[in-house]
Amino acid sequence: MQYGSSICLSNCPLGYYVSPDGTECLKCNSPCIDCRGTADNCTLCGVINNTKYYLNDTNLNDINTGGVCVTACNGGFYDGESNFTCLPCF
């Protein structure tokens, strides 16, 4: 895959995802730290400009589903400070 103007890689670096045709690395949209499949399908969130973002993913067992980065977790979930993921309450 092409990254930038002339670098070929076997995998895209953090913050980029593989284009649908598999030929290049495209940048994830902020506030995604990393994404998969599309620029808005977040798989990793973190701190951006002093604001904490948490991954709100409905299926944490499937790394391909991804989710969105939110500043507060929805009802029934709490923010997992160590991994920046909204975790289900027990």
C-alpha distance (Angstrom), angle and dihedral (degrees) to the residues before:
residue distance angle dihedral
M1 . . .
Q2 3.74 . .
Y3 3.80 118.4 .
G4 3.76 115.5 -172.2
S5 3.78 116.9 -22.5
S6 3.80 102.2 -42.4
I7 3.82 114.9 2.1
C8 3.81 119.2 107.3
L9 3.81 118.8 -157.0
S10 3.79 136.5 177.6
N11 3.84 91.0 -139.5
C12 3.78 132.8 23.5
P13 3.82 117.2 -111.0
L14 3.80 124.7 -116.1
G15 3.80 110.4 -65.4
Y16 3.80 94.7 31.6
Y17 3.80 136.0 83.8
V18 3.80 134.4 -158.8
S19 3.80 114.6 -93.1
P20 3.83 116.5 -116.9
D21 3.81 91.1 -103.7
G22 3.83 91.3 48.2
T23 3.78 95.5 -124.1
E24 3.80 104.3 108.1
C25 3.79 146.3 22.7
L26 3.80 114.6 -112.6
K27 3.82 124.9 -163.1
C28 3.81 121.0 -106.3
N29 3.81 117.2 -122.6
S30 3.79 117.6 -109.1
P31 2.99 132.0 -74.2
C32 3.83 87.6 35.2
I33 3.80 110.9 98.1
D34 3.81 87.5 -168.2
C35 3.81 133.9 1.8
R36 3.80 141.7 -177.9
G37 3.82 131.6 -142.8
T38 3.81 96.4 -5.8
A39 3.81 135.9 27.1
D40 3.83 91.6 -107.9
N41 3.84 99.4 43.9
C42 3.81 95.9 98.0
T43 3.78 121.5 -159.3
L44 3.81 98.1 169.9
C45 3.80 133.5 31.8
G46 3.79 133.2 -180.0
V47 3.80 143.5 145.7
I48 3.79 117.8 -32.2
N49 3.82 120.8 176.4
N50 3.84 90.6 -14.1
T51 3.83 91.8 -54.5
K52 3.82 118.5 118.4
Y53 3.80 116.3 -135.9
Y54 3.80 123.9 -166.3
L55 3.80 126.8 -157.8
N56 3.79 109.5 -113.7
D57 3.81 100.7 -162.1
T58 3.80 122.5 162.7
N59 3.81 93.5 -155.1
L60 3.81 112.0 37.8
N61 3.82 91.0 171.8
D62 3.81 92.4 64.5
I63 3.81 111.0 65.0
N64 3.80 90.4 -168.7
T65 3.81 96.4 63.0
G66 3.80 98.1 63.9
G67 3.76 122.3 174.7
V68 3.78 142.2 -154.8
C69 3.79 133.2 -63.6
V70 3.80 113.2 -117.8
T71 3.81 133.9 179.7
A72 3.83 92.3 -137.2
C73 3.80 129.8 27.4
N74 3.82 119.7 -119.5
G75 3.81 124.0 -112.0
G76 3.79 113.7 -64.5
F77 3.81 91.6 30.3
Y78 3.78 134.6 83.2
D79 3.78 131.0 -159.4
G80 3.79 113.8 -97.4
E81 3.81 97.4 -145.2
S82 3.80 94.9 -165.4
N83 3.81 96.9 53.4
F84 3.83 102.4 22.5
T85 3.81 92.0 -123.3
C86 3.81 130.6 130.4
L87 3.80 104.1 -119.9
P88 3.83 125.9 -162.9
C89 3.79 117.5 -105.0
F90 3.80 115.2 -119.2
